[in-house]
């Protein structure tokens, strides 16, 4: 049984697409010098898709994966409500982890390519 590219299984449902996107985002971030230290942290006010370290910073990463841009780009899906939820979840993570350093944010937008795989975009400090 061979390995299958998870990004080609998006027709199975949004949960599978999201998981494939988070894996692809983690791979992208590692290539860009981030250390992925956690994934799928559930807080009272939301979920942190990926938690990374880069230098002395803790970076909270929101991953948005789409099959097309028909309803807007993945990055357009991160609005004010989502930003507030991320910040509240990050505060909860900070308290539970005892993190005393700076927390920054990033968004990885992924769109499925017709032949499989993803196009990706990393936005660092999207809320500044």
C-alpha positions in Angstrom: 0.0 0.0 0.0 1.7 3.2 -1.2 1.6 6.6 0.5 -1.1 8.9 -0.9 -0.7 12.7 -1.1 -3.3 13.9 1.5 -4.1 17.1 -0.4 -5.7 15.0 -3.2 -8.3 13.6 -0.8 -10.2 16.9 -0.3 -13.4 15.4 -1.7 -13.6 13.2 1.4 -14.7 16.2 3.4 -13.7 19.5 5.1 -12.1 17.8 8.1 -9.7 15.8 5.9 -8.9 18.9 3.9 -8.2 20.8 7.0 -5.9 18.1 8.4 -4.0 17.9 5.1 -3.7 21.7 5.1 -2.3 21.8 8.6 0.3 19.2 7.7 1.3 21.1 4.6 1.4 24.4 6.6 3.6 22.7 9.2 6.0 21.5 6.5 6.1 25.0 5.0 6.8 26.6 8.4 9.6 24.2 9.1 11.2 25.0 5.8 11.0 28.7 6.7 12.8 28.2 10.1 9.9 27.7 12.5 9.8 24.9 15.1 6.4 23.5 15.4 5.8 22.8 19.1 2.0 22.0 19.1 -1.1 21.5 16.9 -4.8 21.6 17.6 -4.8 23.3 21.0 -8.4 23.5 22.1 -9.2 26.6 24.2 -12.5 27.8 25.5 -12.8 30.4 22.8 -11.3 28.6 19.8 -8.6 26.4 18.5 -4.9 27.1 17.8 -4.1 25.3 14.6 -0.3 25.4 15.0 1.9 26.7 17.8 5.5 27.4 16.8 8.7 28.9 18.1 10.8 31.2 16.0 13.8 32.7 17.8 12.5 34.0 21.1 8.9 34.3 20.0 6.0 32.0 20.3 4.0 32.1 17.0 0.3 31.2 16.9 -0.5 30.1 13.3 -4.0 30.1 11.8 -4.2 27.7 8.8 -6.9 28.3 6.2 -7.3 25.7 3.5 -9.7 26.0 0.5 -10.5 24.0 -2.6 -10.8 27.2 -4.6 -11.0 31.0 -4.3 -14.6 31.0 -5.4 -15.8 32.3 -2.0 -12.7 34.4 -1.3 -9.1 33.6 -0.6 -8.1 31.6 2.5 -6.5 34.7 4.0 -9.8 36.7 3.6 -11.4 34.2 5.9 -9.5 35.5 8.9 -11.5 38.5 10.0 -12.0 40.5 13.2 -13.9 37.7 15.0 -11.3 35.1 14.2 -8.5 37.5 15.3 -10.2 38.0 18.7 -10.7 34.3 19.1 -7.1 33.6 18.3 -5.9 36.2 20.8 -8.1 34.8 23.5 -7.0 31.2 22.8 -3.3 32.4 22.8 -3.8 34.0 26.2 -5.2 30.8 27.5 -2.3 28.8 26.0 0.2 31.4 27.6 -1.3 30.8 31.0 -1.4 27.0 30.8 2.1 26.8 29.3 3.6 29.4 31.6 4.9 31.3 28.5 6.4 34.7 29.5 7.8 35.8 26.1 6.3 37.6 23.2 3.5 36.0 21.2 3.2 36.8 17.5 0.7 35.6 14.9 0.9 34.2 11.4 -1.6 33.0 8.8 -1.0 30.3 6.2 -3.4 30.3 3.4 -3.6 27.1 1.2 -5.5 26.4 -1.9 -5.7 23.0 -3.5 -4.0 22.8 -6.9 -5.9 21.0 -9.7 -3.2 18.3 -10.0 -2.8 17.8 -6.3 -0.8 19.6 -3.6 -1.4 23.2 -2.5 -0.4 26.7 -3.4 0.5 28.4 -0.2 1.0 31.9 1.2 2.5 32.8 4.6 1.6 36.1 6.2 3.6 37.0 9.2 2.2 39.5 11.7 -1.2 39.8 9.8 -2.8 41.9 12.6 -0.3 44.7 12.8 
